[in-house]
Amino acid sequence: MNEIKEFAAQIRANVEKVIVGKGETVDALITALLCEGHVLLEDVPGVGKTMLARALAISLGADFRRIQCTPDLLPSDITGVSVFNQESRQFQFLPGPAFTNILLADEINRATPRTQSALLECMGERQVTVDGQTRPLLRPFLVLATQNPIEFEGTFPLPEAQLDRFLFKVRLGYLTAEDESTMLRNLGGRHPIEALSSVVDAETVPRLAEQIWTVHVDDTLRHYVVALVQATRTHADLLLGASPRGSLALFRAAQARAAMAGRSYVLPDDVQAVVLLALPHRCIVRPESALRGRTAEDIVANILEATPLDLGTVKV
């Protein structure tokens, strides 16, 4: 797993030339990339969501496209459209932004449900069907979607089926005073992203992703993952718990975290490190519990604390 460890370290170091003080968030994106999953970045404007996506794409040497989601955005604006070619007298398919390696869907909750659903096939099956013809997308293919959690006017909340397609939901948060001072110092000349260059080859990602499946997971840890997910389905404050896709996300992400650390086996810390990224957005809080100030993140954190693990039976 040393190749994966080196791969992650190179990307992390390169992205942190632009994004200061967000090592855990960068690791979450690298984990999603190795899991061939997708990430929902939810935070207030100006914390670096778009810049993070650009820095990751440049570090990979990958093709990058950005969609600014608005209410008048059409599904064909994402997937592509067939147009009639006057010279050949045939219809010609013009690929949309989805045919890329990293797709940034900015303010995804401003797109209509019809347009949001155009991303479902892209994210779930990594393909696009237009005019009855199915076309595969590139590999790697990573959707980074952003949304503002405090502005709801003119937005269309993502349905549960769409949220469940995201491996992680990540919040960047504000910088500490020290990190913000470092950011201002780094911006004294030209923007650091202008000098950023690729450090790894995006074409190696599919091969590294296959290696993730070989990371050993002890039966005790597998039962631990299932217990955590099952607990979300029986919790009194949750109307809807995490899906089986949530179990797979937690399992796969723990394997990726272990590989990024250079290990061929998963530790409990690997599972616990990704629980709050993989499960809360898949849960729905009961209205009466939400009125009491309960959030999915708080509830999953309590479940994590209350779910026991017999460390004595874990074999590595």
DAHUZI-V501399 format. One record per pair of residues at least 24 apart in sequence whose ideal C-beta (glycine too) atoms are under 10 Angstrom apart, sorted by sequence separation. I is the first residue (numbers start at 1). GAP is how many residues later the second one is. D is the distance in Angstrom with one decimal. If there is no record, write none. Layout:
i = (I,I)
gap = (GAP,GAP)
d = (D,D)
//
This chain:
i = (25,29,98,119,143,145,225,226,250,253,254,276,279,8,22,78,98,142,222,225,226,249,250,253,275,276,279,4,7,8,22,26,29,30,96,119,144,146,224,225,252,275,7,21,25,29,33,78,250,251,19,20,98,225,249,250,275,276,19,26,30,33,67,98,99,116,222,225,249,250,275,4,18,19,22,26,30,67,98,221,224,248,249,65,66,67,247,19,65,73,96,222,246,247,250,272,275,18,19,26,64,65,78,95,221,242,245,246,249,271,272,18,65,66,77,96,103,111,217,246,19,65,73,93,95,103,108,217,246,247,272,15,18,19,63,64,65,66,67,68,69,70,75,79,94,99,101,102,108,109,242,243,246,15,18,19,63,64,65,66,67,68,69,70,73,74,75,78,93,98,99,100,101,108,109,110,124,215,217,242,245,246,272,17,18,62,63,64,65,66,67,68,69,72,73,74,77,78,93,99,100,101,102,103,104,105,106,107,108,109,110,124,217,241,242,271,15,16,62,63,64,65,66,67,68,69,71,72,73,75,76,79,98,99,101,102,103,104,105,106,107,108,109,119,120,123,213,215,216,242,243,15,18,61,62,63,64,65,66,67,69,70,71,72,74,75,78,79,91,93,95,98,101,102,103,104,105,106,107,109,116,124,212,215,242,243,14,15,18,60,67,69,70,71,73,74,75,77,78,100,101,102,103,104,105,106,107,110,115,116,120,123,124,212,214,215,217,225,241,242,268,14,17,60,68,69,70,73,75,76,79,93,95,99,100,102,103,104,105,109,114,116,117,120,123,212,213,215,216,224,240,241,15,57,68,69,72,73,75,79,95,98,100,109,113,116,119,122,123,209,212,215,228,240,241,268,11,14,15,57,58,67,71,74,75,78,107,110,111,112,113,117,120,121,123,211,212,215,221,222,224,228,239,240,267,11,14,15,57,70,73,98,109,110,111,113,116,117,120,211,212,214,221,238,239,240,13,14,56,57,69,109,110,113,116,119,212,221,225,229,237,238,239,240,268,12,57,69,107,108,109,111,209,212,216,218,221,224,228,232,238,239,267,11,54,56,67,79,80,82,107,108,109,208,211,212,215,216,217,218,220,224,231,232,235,237,238,239,266,10,11,53,79,81,82,109,113,215,216,217,218,221,222,229,237,239,265,267,53,54,69,78,79,80,81,108,209,214,215,216,218,221,225,228,229,232,233,235,236,239,265,266,53,79,80,82,208,215,228,232,235,237,238,239,265,52,53,67,237,264,7,53,75,109,211,217,225,229,236,237,263,50,76,108,217,235,242,49,75,80,215,237,50,79,238,240,49,237,49,79,237,238,241,242,258,237,241,142,237,238,45,140,237,238,241,41,139,140,142,236,41,138,139,140,141,232,235,38,40,41,140,141,235,237,238,42,139,140,38,41,42,139,232,235,33,40,139,140,231,232,235,33,40,140,231,234,139,231,232,235,228,231,29,230,231,229,63,228,231,62,67,69,227,228,231,69,230,62,64,66,67,69,164,167,228,62,164,167,228,60,62,64,160,164,165,227,38,164,167,168,227,228,60,161,164,167,227,71,160,166,167,224,38,70,71,224,38,57,71,164,167,168,224,37,38,56,69,167,223,224,57,69,223,56,221,53,167,220,36,54,220,221,223,224,53,220,52,53,220,221,53,220,221,50,52,219,220,221,49,218,219,220,221,49,50,218,219,49,217,218,49,218,47,49,216,102,216,45,101,101,36,38,39,40,41,42,43,45,36,38,39,40,41,42,43,44,101,36,37,38,39,40,41,42,43,44,45,34,36,37,38,39,40,41,42,43,44,45,168,170,171,33,35,38,39,40,42,43,44,167,169,170,33,42,168,169,33,168,169,32,167,168,169,32,166,167,168,169,170,32,166,169,29,168,169,167,29,166,42,166,164,40,52,163,164,163,52,163,49,124,160,163,40,49,160,40,49,158,160,47,48,160,40,41,47,40,47,171,38,39,40,41,42,43,44,47,48,169,37,38,39,40,41,42,43,44,46,47,169,37,38,39,40,41,42,43,44,37,38,39,40,41,42,43,44,36,37,39,40,41,43,35,35,32,33,32,48,58,31,32,58,61,62,31,55,59,61,32,55,58,59,60,61,62,28,29,54,57,58,59,60,61,62,63,28,51,58,59,60,61,62,28,29,51,55,57,58,59,60,61,62,28,51,54,60,61,25,59,60,62,60,25,57,60,24,25,25,22,24,25,24,22,21,22,21,19,21,22,21,20,21,19,20,21,22,20,21,20,21,19,20,20,21,20,21,20,19,20,18,20,20,20,18,17,33,36,36,34,20,33,37,18,19,36,18,19,34,35,36,17,18,33,34,16,17,18,33,36,18,34,35,15,17,18,34,17,15,31,14,14,14,15,14,13,14,11,12,10,11,10,11,9,10,7,8,7,6,7,7,7,4,8,3,7,3,4,3,4,1,4,3,4,1,1,4,37,37,1,35,1,35,37,35,36,37,32,35,34,35,34,35,37,32,35,36,31,32,34,35,31,34,35,31,33,34,31,32,28,31,34,30,31,34,30,31,27,28,31,27,30,27,39,31,35,42,37,40,31,32,31,35,28,32,27,28,31,32,27,31,8,12,8,11,24,28,27,28,8,9,4,7,8,25,7,8,9,24,4,5,6,8,4,5,3,4,5,6,1,2,4,5,1,4,5,1,3,4,1,2,1,1,1,1)
gap = (24,24,24,24,24,24,24,24,24,24,24,24,24,25,25,25,25,25,25,25,25,25,25,25,25,25,25,26,26,26,26,26,26,26,26,26,26,26,26,26,26,26,27,27,27,27,27,27,27,27,28,28,28,28,28,28,28,28,29,29,29,29,29,29,29,29,29,29,29,29,29,30,30,30,30,30,30,30,30,30,30,30,30,31,31,31,31,32,32,32,32,32,32,32,32,32,32,33,33,33,33,33,33,33,33,33,33,33,33,33,33,34,34,34,34,34,34,34,34,34,35,35,35,35,35,35,35,35,35,35,35,36,36,36,36,36,36,36,36,36,36,36,36,36,36,36,36,36,36,36,36,36,36,37,37,37,37,37,37,37,37,37,37,37,37,37,37,37,37,37,37,37,37,37,37,37,37,37,37,37,37,37,37,38,38,38,38,38,38,38,38,38,38,38,38,38,38,38,38,38,38,38,38,38,38,38,38,38,38,38,38,38,38,38,38,38,39,39,39,39,39,39,39,39,39,39,39,39,39,39,39,39,39,39,39,39,39,39,39,39,39,39,39,39,39,39,39,39,39,39,39,40,40,40,40,40,40,40,40,40,40,40,40,40,40,40,40,40,40,40,40,40,40,40,40,40,40,40,40,40,40,40,40,40,40,40,41,41,41,41,41,41,41,41,41,41,41,41,41,41,41,41,41,41,41,41,41,41,41,41,41,41,41,41,41,41,41,41,41,41,41,42,42,42,42,42,42,42,42,42,42,42,42,42,42,42,42,42,42,42,42,42,42,42,42,42,42,42,42,42,42,42,43,43,43,43,43,43,43,43,43,43,43,43,43,43,43,43,43,43,43,43,43,43,43,43,44,44,44,44,44,44,44,44,44,44,44,44,44,44,44,44,44,44,44,44,44,44,44,44,44,44,44,44,44,45,45,45,45,45,45,45,45,45,45,45,45,45,45,45,45,45,45,45,45,45,46,46,46,46,46,46,46,46,46,46,46,46,46,46,46,46,46,46,46,47,47,47,47,47,47,47,47,47,47,47,47,47,47,47,47,47,47,48,48,48,48,48,48,48,48,48,48,48,48,48,48,48,48,48,48,48,48,48,48,48,48,48,48,49,49,49,49,49,49,49,49,49,49,49,49,49,49,49,49,49,49,49,50,50,50,50,50,50,50,50,50,50,50,50,50,50,50,50,50,50,50,50,50,50,50,50,51,51,51,51,51,51,51,51,51,51,51,51,51,52,52,52,52,52,53,53,53,53,53,53,53,53,53,53,53,54,54,54,54,54,54,55,55,55,55,55,56,56,56,56,57,57,58,58,58,58,58,58,58,59,59,60,61,61,62,62,62,62,62,63,63,63,63,63,64,64,64,64,64,64,64,65,65,65,65,65,65,65,65,66,66,66,67,67,67,67,67,67,68,68,68,68,68,68,68,69,69,69,69,69,70,71,71,71,72,72,73,73,73,74,75,75,75,76,76,76,76,76,76,77,77,78,78,78,78,78,78,78,78,79,79,79,79,80,80,80,80,80,80,80,81,81,81,81,81,81,82,82,82,82,82,83,83,83,83,83,84,84,84,84,85,85,85,85,85,85,85,86,86,86,86,86,86,86,87,87,87,88,88,89,89,89,90,90,90,90,90,90,91,91,92,92,92,92,93,93,93,94,94,94,94,94,95,95,95,95,95,96,96,96,96,97,97,97,98,98,99,99,99,100,100,101,101,102,103,103,103,103,103,103,103,103,104,104,104,104,104,104,104,104,104,105,105,105,105,105,105,105,105,105,105,106,106,106,106,106,106,106,106,106,106,106,106,106,106,107,107,107,107,107,107,107,107,107,107,107,108,108,108,108,109,109,109,110,110,110,110,111,111,111,111,111,111,112,112,112,113,113,113,114,115,115,116,116,117,118,118,118,118,119,120,120,121,121,121,121,122,122,122,123,123,123,123,124,124,124,125,125,125,126,126,126,127,127,127,127,127,127,127,127,127,127,128,128,128,128,128,128,128,128,128,128,128,129,129,129,129,129,129,129,129,130,130,130,130,130,130,130,130,131,131,131,131,131,131,132,133,134,134,135,135,135,136,136,136,136,136,137,137,137,137,138,138,138,138,138,138,138,139,139,139,139,139,139,139,139,139,139,140,140,140,140,140,140,140,141,141,141,141,141,141,141,141,141,141,142,142,142,142,142,143,143,143,143,144,145,145,145,146,146,147,148,148,148,149,150,151,151,152,153,153,153,154,155,155,156,156,157,157,158,158,159,159,160,160,161,161,162,162,163,164,164,165,165,166,167,168,169,169,169,170,171,172,172,172,173,173,173,174,174,174,174,174,175,175,175,175,176,176,176,176,176,177,177,177,178,178,178,178,179,181,181,182,183,184,184,185,186,186,187,187,188,188,189,189,190,190,192,192,193,194,194,197,198,200,200,201,201,204,204,205,205,207,207,208,208,210,211,211,211,212,213,213,214,214,215,216,216,216,217,217,218,218,219,219,219,220,220,220,221,221,221,221,222,222,222,223,223,223,224,224,225,225,225,226,226,226,227,228,229,229,229,230,230,233,238,239,239,239,241,241,242,242,243,243,245,245,246,246,246,246,247,247,248,248,249,249,249,249,250,250,251,251,252,252,252,252,253,253,253,253,254,254,254,254,255,255,256,256,256,256,257,257,257,257,258,258,258,259,259,259,260,260,261,262,263,264)
d = (9.6,8.4,5.0,6.7,9.9,9.7,9.8,9.2,6.3,7.3,9.1,6.1,8.3,9.1,8.8,8.4,9.6,9.6,9.4,5.1,8.9,8.2,6.6,5.7,6.4,6.3,8.8,9.5,9.5,7.7,7.3,7.5,9.6,8.1,9.6,7.9,9.4,9.9,9.5,5.2,9.1,8.2,8.2,9.9,7.1,5.8,7.9,8.1,9.1,9.4,9.8,8.7,9.7,10.0,8.9,4.8,8.3,7.4,5.6,8.6,9.6,9.5,8.8,9.5,7.6,9.3,7.1,7.2,4.6,6.7,5.2,6.9,8.2,9.9,7.4,7.9,10.0,5.3,5.8,8.7,9.5,9.5,8.1,8.7,7.5,8.8,9.3,6.5,4.0,9.6,7.7,9.8,6.4,9.3,10.0,6.4,9.4,6.2,5.2,9.7,9.8,7.9,8.7,8.2,7.4,10.0,9.8,5.6,8.2,9.2,9.9,7.9,8.2,9.5,9.3,8.6,9.1,9.7,6.8,9.9,9.9,4.2,9.9,9.7,9.3,9.9,9.0,9.8,9.2,10.0,9.8,9.6,8.1,6.0,8.5,6.6,8.6,9.3,6.9,9.2,5.9,9.7,9.3,9.9,9.8,7.9,9.2,9.7,9.7,8.6,8.0,9.9,4.6,7.1,4.4,9.1,4.6,6.9,7.5,7.9,6.9,8.8,6.1,8.0,8.2,9.4,9.2,6.8,6.6,9.5,9.5,8.1,5.5,4.1,9.1,8.2,9.3,9.4,7.1,4.9,7.7,8.6,9.0,7.8,9.6,8.0,4.6,4.9,5.4,4.5,5.1,5.2,5.0,10.0,5.1,8.9,7.5,9.6,7.8,6.2,6.4,8.0,7.9,7.4,9.5,6.3,9.1,8.7,6.7,4.5,8.9,10.0,6.5,8.7,8.7,8.6,9.7,8.7,3.7,7.3,8.1,7.1,8.3,6.6,7.1,5.2,6.4,9.2,7.5,6.3,9.3,5.6,6.3,6.4,5.6,8.0,7.2,8.2,7.3,8.0,6.1,5.6,7.8,9.9,9.5,8.3,8.1,8.4,8.7,9.2,6.0,4.6,8.7,9.1,5.5,9.4,7.2,9.6,6.3,9.4,7.6,5.7,7.2,8.4,8.1,5.4,4.9,8.8,7.6,7.6,7.8,9.2,6.4,5.0,5.0,5.1,4.2,5.3,6.1,9.4,6.9,9.3,6.8,4.0,4.2,9.7,7.4,6.0,9.2,7.1,8.5,4.7,7.0,5.8,9.5,6.3,9.1,8.6,6.6,7.6,6.9,8.1,7.1,7.7,7.2,8.9,6.7,9.4,8.9,9.7,6.8,9.9,5.7,9.4,8.5,7.8,8.6,9.5,7.7,6.0,5.7,9.0,9.3,7.4,8.5,3.9,9.2,5.0,7.5,8.1,8.3,7.5,9.5,9.1,9.3,6.6,8.6,7.3,9.1,9.2,9.6,6.5,8.4,6.5,4.3,10.0,7.1,9.2,8.5,9.9,8.0,5.9,8.7,8.9,9.5,9.1,9.2,9.5,3.6,7.3,10.0,8.3,9.8,8.5,5.7,7.6,7.3,9.2,7.8,9.5,5.0,5.2,7.7,6.2,8.5,6.8,9.2,8.0,5.7,7.0,9.7,8.4,8.7,8.4,8.9,7.5,9.1,6.5,9.2,5.9,9.3,8.4,9.9,9.9,9.6,9.5,5.2,5.4,9.2,9.1,7.0,9.2,8.3,4.0,9.6,7.1,4.4,10.0,4.4,9.2,9.2,8.7,9.4,5.7,6.8,8.9,9.7,7.5,6.5,9.8,9.8,8.7,5.6,5.2,4.6,8.9,9.1,9.4,6.6,9.7,7.3,4.4,7.2,7.0,5.8,7.7,8.8,8.0,6.1,9.5,9.3,6.7,6.8,9.3,7.1,9.0,8.4,8.3,10.0,9.4,5.8,9.6,8.5,5.7,9.0,7.4,6.6,6.2,6.3,6.2,6.2,4.7,7.9,4.9,8.8,9.8,9.4,9.9,6.7,6.4,8.1,9.1,6.1,9.4,6.8,9.5,7.5,6.1,7.6,7.2,8.9,9.2,9.7,8.9,8.3,6.1,6.7,7.9,9.1,7.7,7.1,6.5,4.6,7.1,5.2,6.0,8.7,5.9,4.3,4.8,9.3,8.4,9.7,9.4,5.8,9.8,9.1,7.4,9.0,7.9,9.9,8.6,8.1,5.9,8.8,6.8,9.9,7.4,6.6,6.9,9.6,6.2,9.1,9.6,7.1,7.7,9.0,9.5,7.9,8.5,8.5,8.4,4.5,5.7,9.8,8.6,8.1,6.1,7.2,5.4,9.4,8.7,7.8,9.6,4.5,9.5,9.8,9.4,4.0,8.9,9.8,8.9,9.9,9.7,9.6,9.2,9.8,8.9,7.9,8.7,8.3,6.5,7.6,8.5,9.0,9.4,9.7,8.5,9.2,8.1,9.1,8.5,6.5,8.9,9.1,9.8,8.0,5.3,9.8,9.8,9.6,7.5,9.9,8.5,9.9,9.0,9.8,9.8,8.9,6.2,9.4,6.0,5.4,9.0,9.6,9.1,8.8,8.6,8.8,9.5,9.9,9.0,8.4,9.3,9.6,8.7,6.1,9.0,9.3,9.6,4.1,9.9,8.9,8.9,9.2,9.9,7.2,6.4,9.5,9.6,9.3,4.8,7.7,8.4,9.8,7.8,10.0,9.5,9.5,6.7,6.6,8.8,9.8,7.6,8.8,9.8,8.6,9.4,6.3,9.8,8.2,4.6,9.7,9.7,8.9,9.4,7.1,6.3,7.6,8.8,9.9,8.4,9.2,6.7,5.9,9.0,9.3,7.1,9.9,9.5,9.3,8.9,8.6,9.2,9.9,9.7,5.6,9.6,5.5,7.8,8.4,9.7,7.0,9.9,8.1,5.4,8.9,5.6,9.4,7.8,8.3,9.6,9.2,9.7,7.4,5.1,8.4,6.9,8.7,8.7,9.5,7.2,9.2,9.2,9.2,8.7,5.3,8.8,8.0,9.0,7.9,7.5,5.1,8.8,9.5,8.1,9.7,6.7,8.9,8.8,9.1,9.4,9.3,7.9,7.9,9.0,9.7,7.2,8.0,9.9,6.2,10.0,9.5,9.0,4.6,8.2,7.9,9.8,9.0,9.7,8.2,4.7,6.4,8.9,9.6,8.2,4.9,9.7,7.9,7.8,9.0,7.9,9.8,9.6,7.1,4.9,8.3,4.6,10.0,5.1,9.3,7.0,10.0,9.7,8.7,8.7,7.5,9.3,5.6,9.6,7.8,8.6,7.4,8.8,6.2,8.9,7.8,6.3,6.5,6.3,7.6,8.2,6.9,7.4,8.6,6.4,8.6,7.5,7.8,4.1,5.4,5.1,4.7,5.3,7.7,7.2,9.3,9.1,7.8,9.0,7.3,7.5,7.8,7.7,7.8,6.9,6.3,8.6,7.5,9.9,9.6,6.3,9.9,7.3,9.6,7.0,5.2,9.5,8.8,9.1,9.2,6.3,10.0,10.0,9.5,6.7,5.7,4.2,8.3,6.7,8.1,6.0,9.3,9.5,9.8,6.6,9.9,6.7,9.6,8.7,9.2,3.8,8.1,8.1,8.7,9.9,7.5,6.6,10.0,8.8,8.2,7.8,9.4,5.2,5.6,6.6,7.4,9.7,9.2,9.4,9.4,9.6,9.1,9.9,7.8,7.2,6.5,9.0,9.6,8.7,6.1,7.0,9.1,9.7,4.5,4.4,7.0,9.1,6.3,6.3,9.0,9.1,6.1,8.3,9.3,6.7,8.7,9.5,8.8,5.1,6.5,7.2,8.2,7.4,5.1,8.9,9.5,8.0,9.3,7.4,5.8,4.9,4.6,5.5,5.7,4.8,9.2,2.8,8.1,7.6,7.1,7.7,8.9,6.8,8.3,8.6,6.9,5.8,9.7,6.9,9.0,5.8,9.0,8.7,9.8,4.9,8.8,7.0,8.0,5.6,10.0,8.3,8.1,7.5,8.6,7.1,3.2,8.8,6.0,4.8,8.3,6.4,8.2,9.5,9.1,8.2,6.1,9.9,7.0,6.1,8.3,7.2,9.2,8.1,5.5,8.7,6.3,5.5,6.0,6.2,3.9,9.7,7.6,9.4,6.2,9.1,9.1,6.8,7.7,5.6,9.1,5.2,6.5,8.5,4.2,8.7,9.7,9.3,9.4,8.4,9.3,5.8,8.6,7.4,8.9,8.3,5.6,9.6,9.8,8.4,9.9,6.0,9.6,8.1,9.4,8.5,9.7,8.0,5.2,6.7,6.2,9.8,9.5,7.8,8.3,9.3,3.2,4.9,8.1,9.9,7.9,9.4,7.3,5.1,7.9,4.7,8.9,9.6,9.4,9.5,6.9,10.0,8.2,8.0,9.2,7.9,7.7,7.2,9.3,6.2,9.8,8.0,9.2,5.1,4.8,9.3,6.0,7.0,9.7,5.3,4.9,8.9,5.6,9.9,8.3,9.7,8.2,8.9,9.3,8.7,6.7,9.8,8.0,6.2,5.6,6.4,8.4,9.5,6.6,8.0,8.2,9.4,4.7,7.7,8.5,9.8,9.9,9.8,6.7,4.5,6.2,9.7,5.5,9.2,9.3,5.7,8.9,9.5,7.1,8.4,9.8,9.3,8.4,6.2,9.2,5.4,6.9,9.5,9.6,6.4,7.7,7.6,7.3,9.2,9.2,9.7,6.7,8.8,9.4,7.2,7.6,7.5,9.8,8.8,7.7,9.4,4.8,8.9,5.8,8.9,9.9,9.1,9.8,8.1,9.8,9.0,7.8,8.8,5.2,5.5,4.4,9.8,9.3,8.7,9.2,9.6,8.3,8.8,4.6,7.0,8.1,6.0,7.3,9.6,9.3,9.7,9.6,6.9,7.9,6.7,7.1,8.8,9.9,9.7,8.4,9.1,6.7,9.0,10.0,7.0,9.8,9.3,8.9,8.7,7.9,8.3,9.9,9.8,9.7,8.9,9.0,9.6,10.0,8.7,5.8,10.0,9.8,8.2,8.3,8.1,9.3,4.3,9.7,8.3,8.7,9.4,9.3,9.4,7.2,9.9,9.3,4.3,6.0,9.1,6.1,6.6,8.6,7.5,9.6,9.2,3.9,4.6,7.7,8.6,8.2,9.5,9.9,8.0,5.7,5.2,6.2,5.4,9.5)
//
